[in-house]
């Protein structure tokens, strides 16, 4: 079979999905998950974009299929935008790790993230509506 020069390699097995949220809500969620780590299993790697407008939580593959949390988005990465190998690193310019993979759990549990994002939204709303 002749090669066309196009990289058509399949994504790495188990390439994570990515939940993106506004930075303020994401930072609150990270704190909530870390405080409850003994119950939740901890937070996985978290990316920030170059402009610091959003945070991205790595979650297990397949999470995007049923993700429905308002104010967030979950996309299948299929390995796009990340370099896999010895070190998982963001390939997009200006993107970096808030919590790097080597310092945390492999991914964040979607149920734990869903609960933490809901609690974070309620905390933010209460703070914004405070006297």
C-alpha positions as a Markdown table, in Angstrom:
| # | Residue | x | y | z |
|---|---|---|---|---|
| 1 | Unk | 0.0 | 0.0 | 0.0 |
| 2 | Unk | 1.4 | 3.4 | -1.0 |
| 3 | Unk | 1.6 | 6.2 | 1.6 |
| 4 | Unk | -0.1 | 9.5 | 0.8 |
| 5 | Unk | 2.1 | 11.5 | 3.2 |
| 6 | Unk | -0.9 | 12.2 | 5.5 |
| 7 | Unk | -0.7 | 11.2 | 9.1 |
| 8 | Unk | -3.7 | 8.9 | 9.5 |
| 9 | Unk | -2.5 | 7.1 | 12.6 |
| 10 | Unk | -5.3 | 6.4 | 15.0 |
| 11 | Unk | -5.4 | 8.3 | 18.3 |
| 12 | Unk | -3.5 | 6.7 | 21.2 |
| 13 | Unk | -5.7 | 4.2 | 23.1 |
| 14 | Unk | -7.5 | 5.9 | 25.9 |
| 15 | Unk | -6.9 | 9.5 | 24.6 |
| 16 | Unk | -8.8 | 11.6 | 27.2 |
| 17 | Unk | -11.8 | 13.9 | 26.5 |
| 18 | Unk | -11.5 | 17.5 | 27.6 |
| 19 | Unk | -14.1 | 19.5 | 29.6 |
| 20 | Unk | -13.6 | 23.2 | 29.3 |
| 21 | Unk | -15.1 | 25.8 | 31.7 |
| 22 | Unk | -14.6 | 29.5 | 32.5 |
| 23 | Unk | -11.5 | 30.0 | 34.6 |
| 24 | Unk | -13.3 | 31.2 | 37.7 |
| 25 | Unk | -15.6 | 28.2 | 37.9 |
| 26 | Unk | -12.8 | 25.9 | 37.0 |
| 27 | Unk | -10.5 | 27.2 | 39.8 |
| 28 | Unk | -13.4 | 26.8 | 42.3 |
| 29 | Unk | -14.0 | 23.3 | 41.1 |
| 30 | Unk | -10.3 | 22.4 | 41.5 |
| 31 | Unk | -10.4 | 23.6 | 45.1 |
| 32 | Unk | -13.6 | 21.7 | 45.8 |
| 33 | Unk | -12.3 | 18.5 | 44.4 |
| 34 | Unk | -9.0 | 18.8 | 46.2 |
| 35 | Unk | -10.7 | 19.4 | 49.5 |
| 36 | Unk | -12.8 | 16.3 | 49.0 |
| 37 | Unk | -10.0 | 14.2 | 47.5 |
| 38 | Unk | -10.4 | 11.5 | 50.1 |
| 39 | Unk | -13.9 | 10.9 | 48.9 |
| 40 | Unk | -13.5 | 11.8 | 45.2 |
| 41 | Unk | -10.1 | 10.3 | 44.2 |
| 42 | Unk | -8.6 | 13.6 | 43.3 |
| 43 | Unk | -8.4 | 15.9 | 40.4 |
| 44 | Unk | -6.6 | 15.0 | 37.2 |
| 45 | Unk | -4.5 | 17.2 | 34.9 |
| 46 | Unk | -5.9 | 20.7 | 34.2 |
| 47 | Unk | -4.9 | 22.9 | 31.3 |
| 48 | Unk | -5.2 | 26.7 | 31.0 |
| 49 | Unk | -5.4 | 28.5 | 27.8 |
| 50 | Unk | -3.0 | 31.3 | 26.8 |
| 51 | Unk | -5.4 | 34.1 | 27.6 |
| 52 | Unk | -6.5 | 32.4 | 30.9 |
| 53 | Unk | -10.1 | 32.5 | 29.9 |
| 54 | Unk | -10.8 | 28.8 | 30.3 |
| 55 | Unk | -9.5 | 25.7 | 32.1 |
| 56 | Unk | -9.6 | 22.3 | 30.6 |
| 57 | Unk | -10.0 | 19.1 | 32.7 |
| 58 | Unk | -8.8 | 15.8 | 31.2 |
| 59 | Unk | -11.6 | 13.2 | 31.7 |
| 60 | Unk | -11.9 | 9.6 | 30.6 |
| 61 | Unk | -12.5 | 8.9 | 26.9 |
| 62 | Unk | -16.2 | 8.7 | 26.1 |
| 63 | Unk | -17.2 | 11.4 | 28.6 |
| 64 | Unk | -18.2 | 13.8 | 25.8 |
| 65 | Unk | -20.9 | 11.4 | 24.6 |
| 66 | Unk | -23.1 | 12.2 | 27.7 |
| 67 | Unk | -21.8 | 15.5 | 29.0 |
| 68 | Unk | -24.6 | 18.0 | 29.5 |
| 69 | Unk | -23.3 | 20.5 | 32.2 |
| 70 | Unk | -24.5 | 24.1 | 31.4 |
| 71 | Unk | -21.7 | 26.6 | 31.0 |
| 72 | Unk | -19.1 | 23.9 | 30.0 |
| 73 | Unk | -18.2 | 21.9 | 26.9 |
| 74 | Unk | -16.8 | 18.4 | 26.6 |
| 75 | Unk | -15.0 | 17.4 | 23.4 |
| 76 | Unk | -13.4 | 14.2 | 22.3 |
| 77 | Unk | -9.7 | 15.0 | 21.8 |
| 78 | Unk | -8.8 | 11.8 | 19.9 |
| 79 | Unk | -5.3 | 12.9 | 20.9 |
| 80 | Unk | -5.5 | 16.1 | 18.9 |
| 81 | Unk | -3.8 | 19.1 | 20.5 |
| 82 | Unk | -1.7 | 16.8 | 22.8 |
| 83 | Unk | 1.5 | 15.0 | 22.4 |
| 84 | Unk | 1.5 | 11.6 | 23.9 |
| 85 | Unk | 4.5 | 9.6 | 24.9 |
| 86 | Unk | 6.7 | 9.8 | 28.0 |
| 87 | Unk | 5.2 | 13.1 | 28.8 |
| 88 | Unk | 1.7 | 14.3 | 28.0 |
| 89 | Unk | 2.1 | 18.0 | 26.9 |
| 90 | Unk | -0.2 | 20.5 | 25.3 |
| 91 | Unk | 0.8 | 21.2 | 21.7 |
| 92 | Unk | -1.3 | 24.4 | 21.3 |
| 93 | Unk | 0.7 | 27.6 | 21.6 |
| 94 | Unk | 0.1 | 29.5 | 24.8 |
| 95 | Unk | -1.5 | 26.6 | 26.6 |
| 96 | Unk | 0.0 | 25.3 | 29.7 |
| 97 | Unk | -0.6 | 23.1 | 32.8 |
| 98 | Unk | -2.3 | 24.4 | 35.9 |
| 99 | Unk | -2.0 | 20.9 | 37.3 |
| 100 | Unk | 0.5 | 18.8 | 35.3 |
| 101 | Unk | -0.1 | 15.1 | 34.7 |
| 102 | Unk | 2.8 | 13.9 | 36.8 |
| 103 | Unk | 1.5 | 15.7 | 39.9 |
| 104 | Unk | -2.1 | 14.5 | 39.9 |
| 105 | Unk | -4.5 | 11.6 | 39.1 |
| 106 | Unk | -4.5 | 10.3 | 35.5 |
| 107 | Unk | -7.9 | 12.0 | 34.8 |
| 108 | Unk | -10.7 | 13.5 | 36.7 |
| 109 | Unk | -13.8 | 11.4 | 37.4 |
| 110 | Unk | -16.7 | 13.0 | 35.4 |
| 111 | Unk | -19.2 | 12.5 | 38.2 |
| 112 | Unk | -16.9 | 14.2 | 40.6 |
| 113 | Unk | -16.3 | 17.0 | 38.2 |
| 114 | Unk | -20.0 | 17.5 | 37.4 |
| 115 | Unk | -20.7 | 17.8 | 41.2 |
| 116 | Unk | -17.8 | 20.2 | 41.7 |
| 117 | Unk | -18.8 | 22.4 | 38.8 |
| 118 | Unk | -22.4 | 22.6 | 40.1 |
| 119 | Unk | -21.1 | 23.6 | 43.6 |
| 120 | Unk | -18.7 | 26.1 | 42.1 |
| 121 | Unk | -21.5 | 27.7 | 40.1 |
| 122 | Unk | -23.6 | 28.1 | 43.2 |
| 123 | Unk | -20.7 | 29.6 | 45.2 |
| 124 | Unk | -19.9 | 32.1 | 42.4 |
| 125 | Unk | -23.6 | 33.1 | 42.1 |
| 126 | Unk | -23.8 | 33.6 | 45.9 |
| 127 | Unk | -20.7 | 35.6 | 46.0 |
| 128 | Unk | -21.8 | 37.8 | 43.0 |
| 129 | Unk | -25.2 | 38.4 | 44.6 |
| 130 | Unk | -23.9 | 39.1 | 48.1 |
| 131 | Unk | -24.7 | 42.5 | 49.6 |
